[in-house]
């Protein structure tokens, strides 16, 4: 629990009823569950690793896989 959340809990518990504390706890748990599900779905997608290329390179902004495909295509064109 972060300091901000701990502080909010302390402030809530001073003058709150049991129902208010339970509702606040339930809201925090729902927010955590949603955040975890978003992270899981984001991580389960195809991984994108950008190629480490300068801005002047023709393949700038491509993934490493796409960069190697384009590079082999350019080399094949030069050799033929």
QUIGISUL-V743366 format. One record per pair of residues at least 12 apart in sequence whose ideal C-beta (glycine too) atoms are under 10 Angstrom apart, sorted by sequence separation. I is the first residue (numbers start at 0). J is the second residue. D is the distance in Angstrom with one decimal. If there is no record, write none. Layout:
# QUIGISUL-V743366
<<I J D> <I J D>>
This chain:
# QUIGISUL-V743366
<<8 20 8.2> <11 23 5.5> <49 61 7.4> <50 62 6.6> <51 63 8.3> <57 69 7.6> <58 70 7.2> <11 24 9.5> <49 62 6.4> <50 63 4.9> <57 70 9.7> <47 61 9.8> <48 62 6.0> <49 63 7.4> <50 64 8.8> <52 66 6.9> <8 23 7.4> <47 62 5.4> <48 63 5.2> <50 65 7.7> <51 66 9.3> <58 73 9.2> <7 23 8.0> <8 24 8.4> <46 62 8.7> <47 63 9.2> <48 64 8.2> <49 65 9.8> <50 66 4.0> <57 73 8.4> <45 62 9.1> <47 64 9.4> <49 66 8.9> <50 67 8.3> <46 64 9.8> <47 65 9.8> <48 66 10.0> <8 27 8.5> <45 64 9.9> <50 69 9.6> <7 27 9.0> <50 70 9.4> <4 27 7.1> <0 27 8.9>>
